[in-house]
Each structure stands twice: as structure tokens, then as C-alpha cells.
Amino acid sequence: MTGKTLQGLLLQVIGGFYYVEAAGAVYECKARGTLRRENVSPVAGDRVTIGVLDDGRGVLQGVEPRRNVLVRPPVANLDCLAVVASVAEPRPNLLLIDKMIALAEDKGIEPIVVITKTDLPAEEFPEETYRAVGFSVFTVTTAQPDTALPLKEYLRGKITAFTGNSGVGKSSLLNLLDPTLMRETGEISQKLGRGRHTTRSAVLIPLGDGGYLADTPGFSSLDTERVLPIEKERVGDCFREFDAYFGKCRFTGCSHVHEPDCAVRAAVDSGAIAPSRYSNYVTMYEAAVKHMIR
């Protein structure tokens, strides 16, 4: 018999159990049979309804409609995707950065750019390119912990995932944001109060000042081969600087690659659109075309 019904946030799915934060506590829940019959697969980040039994056990009763969802890693309702890039060791991979930004745009997730290792000698990172487009850009160095404060404030109250090339300094960055985030791979965060399972599933970890970090083993580099390419008709929609030129090309449905009198290409030639961003758009568009004809 259900003692009460609560609305909560699904923090983790593991071994048939669902860990839900609701009313200031974390409940271990089993799924209601109707969810399985309806082929509903709850993932971390889902807003859910649970029933709490008289003995304190929970039953996952329903999942609210999602604003967005990633398949790999499985996580829903992200507010922000933080694309982390270092200025050196490794050098920034602008194509990967733009792929991750495009993925976020396609899913309705706000992308931000976080630049690390700025204390090392390196070529200048084109941060103004991203600021000019309208993205929030944060510069952080572990040598100056206070540089993480603007990012920390931005993430307050949000569910955020971090992605980037291996070696960009994600662990050091997270340690600046909240030292309690550091943990062994596969160990459930101590913030959940669970130590009896190990996992390779996504988990939401509360940040100290509010908000959540979406983390999972291997999450430092999203599997772009599985989440991309985006359908070719939507690639241009994932480059927000193209919006001002919508409907101004000579041909309806212009791909902005080969057609004459293309307003987007004219904007590139005039310097209104960064050549690096346009070049990466073309690479992604052509990859989407190849994917479509396989």
C-alpha cells in the first residue's frame, strides 16, 4: 500500500533499481509493471513520479515528458552541454568542438565552451569566434582557482554534462567546481549514499552550490560516430550564425555548399561568419549526406 506520492529526479538506473531524489531524500525504487509493459525506459535526468510504501521502499510510477534525451550516454533533460577544450596538450580540435555544439543545438541543449590550461604556452584559442555567435565562453586554469567561479555560478540550478577530448583537464576542472566530485571510475558518488553497487551507467551527481553534473564512465568523450551525423536537412539549423541568412539564398533548401548566390557563403566571404565554423559545417553536412546514402 502506497503511503505517499512524490515528484522527483531520477539520479541513476542500475541493476533494476531506480534512485530518485525527492523531498530531500534519495529513494531506491523498483519500476511499476505497467512501465515495463509500455516499454518505457527511464534514464538519469528523468522527472518521475514515485510512490513511497509504508516501509520506506519506493515504486517508480511514471515518467514525465522529456525536453531532450541522449542515447549515448543515456541521460535526459540536460540544460547545458559544456564542451571542454584545452589550448595545449592537447591542442583544440575545432571540428570536434563544433560537432558537440551542433549535437547540443539539435537536441535543444544550451552549449557552452570551457577553455582550460590557459596558463600553458599555446596558440590563441578563437574564443571570440564563439562569443560572437552567442555562446557563453569560460576560461579556467587550475593555477588560479577563482577563475572557475563564473562557470560555477552559471551552472547553478542546471543539469550539465561535460564533454571534450581526452586530456583536456576535465577532472581538474570538476575538482575546482566541487572537490567532492572526485571519485574512482565505476563507484557511485558518495553523495548518493550508496556504496554497494558499481556501475557503468549515467549518474547525476549534485553540485555543492546547486545543480547536477551528469557523469558516466567514458563521458569525457561522447561517441560522435553514434550520435552524429545529424540529418543533413538539420545540420544548418545547428549553426546559429546561419539564422540571419535564412530565406536569403537564391535557392529554397540551399545546402550552403555548392549552390550559386548563397547568402551564407557570401557571409563567410565578407567575414560575417567565421571560416573555421563554416568549414566544419561543410564537413558535417557532407558526412550526413554519406550517412544517408549508405
C-alpha positions, -999 to 999 in steps of 0.1 A, spaced: 0 0 0 14 34 -10 19 58 18 25 89 -3 32 101 -38 62 123 -47 76 141 -77 114 136 -80 145 135 -102 160 102 -113 196 102 -104 207 67 -116 195 35 -130 214 4 -120 207 -33 -117 169 -29 -120 168 -2 -93 160 35 -97 175 60 -74 152 90 -71 158 123 -53 125 136 -39 115 157 -9 151 160 3 159 122 3 170 96 -21 147 66 -26 156 32 -40 127 23 -63 116 -7 -84 96 0 -116 59 -4 -117 49 -33 -140 30 -10 -164 62 9 -173 79 -23 -185 48 -34 -204 46 1 -220 83 -2 -230 92 29 -210 130 30 -202 137 57 -176 171 72 -177 191 96 -154 177 131 -156 141 120 -160 115 138 -139 94 110 -123 65 102 -100 72 77 -73 50 61 -46 66 56 -12 55 25 6 48 24 43 81 5 48 101 33 30 106 14 -2 98 33 -35 79 24 -66 86 42 -99 51 50 -112 56 73 -142 80 94 -163 72 130 -173 77 141 -210 113 148 -217 127 181 -231 156 162 -246 174 129 -243 208 115 -253 211 78 -262 248 75 -255 253 82 -227 216 77 -216 206 110 -199 176 132 -202 166 168 -196 200 184 -199 201 221 -195 237 226 -206 264 207 -225 298 221 -215 323 215 -243 358 215 -227 388 223 -248 424 230 -238 447 255 -255 476 230 -254 483 193 -246 461 185 -265 456 214 -289 420 223 -295 401 202 -321 377 227 -336 358 201 -356 351 181 -325 341 212 -306 317 222 -334 303 187 -336 295 187 -299 279 222 -301 258 211 -331 247 180 -311 236 202 -283 218 226 -306 200 197 -323 188 184 -290 177 217 -276 205 218 -250 224 251 -244 261 246 -254 289 264 -236 326 264 -243 351 260 -214 387 267 -222 414 251 -199 451 251 -194 454 288 -203 485 290 -181 504 269 -207 522 285 -237 500 279 -267 484 294 -298 455 317 -291 421 299 -289 395 315 -311 372 322 -282 359 354 -298 346 333 -326 323 315 -302 314 346 -282 304 364 -314 280 336 -323 263 339 -289 278 311 -268 289 316 -233 327 310 -230 346 304 -198 383 304 -193 396 283 -164 430 274 -151 438 252 -121 467 276 -112 440 302 -104 410 285 -87 390 317 -87 388 315 -125 362 287 -120 338 309 -101 319 324 -131 314 289 -145 303 276 -111 277 304 -109 265 297 -144 259 261 -136 238 268 -105 205 251 -108 212 234 -141 217 197 -151 250 198 -170 271 173 -190 308 178 -197 324 165 -229 357 170 -246 388 153 -259 408 131 -235 434 151 -216 417 185 -217 416 186 -179 380 177 -171 389 161 -138 409 191 -127 380 213 -138 354 194 -118 377 194 -88 376 232 -89 339 233 -92 333 208 -63 362 188 -47 337 161 -36 331 152 -72 364 134 -75 358 96 -73 370 63 -86 357 52 -120 327 30 -116 320 40 -80 286 56 -72 290 91 -58 291 92 -21 266 120 -23 240 93 -32 249 75 0 253 42 -20 284 21 -18 271 -14 -25 269 -12 -63 294 -5 -90 281 9 -123 288 19 -159 256 38 -162 249 76 -162 245 92 -129 235 127 -118 258 140 -90 246 170 -70 269 200 -72 277 217 -40 260 250 -48 230 236 -66 226 219 -99 237 185 -111 266 170 -131 257 142 -155 286 118 -153 293 83 -166 324 62 -173 339 74 -207 317 105 -207 348 127 -213 344 120 -250 310 115 -264 308 88 -291 304 110 -321 301 81 -345 269 71 -328 253 105 -321 264 121 -354 260 128 -382 228 148 -378 203 145 -406 216 167 -435 185 189 -435 191 199 -399 228 205 -399 224 241 -410 199 247 -381 227 237 -357 248 266 -367 230 296 -351 250 322 -371 233 309 -403 199 321 -389 203 357 -401 206 344 -437 176 321 -437 155 326 -468 181 349 -484 198 323 -506 188 321 -543 175 285 -540 150 272 -515 166 244 -495 201 257 -502 227 234 -487 252 264 -484 278 242 -500 277 243 -538 248 265 -549 253 299 -565 241 331 -548 242 315 -514 238 341 -486 257 320 -461 288 316 -483 286 354 -491 287 360 -453 317 338 -450 335 357 -478 326 390 -461 339 378 -427 305 378 -410 307 341 -405 340 325 -392 357 304 -419 365 277 -393 329 273 -383 318 272 -420 344 247 -429 333 224 -401 297 228 -412 306 216 -447 325 186 -432 294 177 -411 270 182 -439 290 160 -463 292 133 -436 255 135 -432 250 130 -469 273 100 -470 254 85 -439 221 90 -457 231 71 -489 247 41 -471 
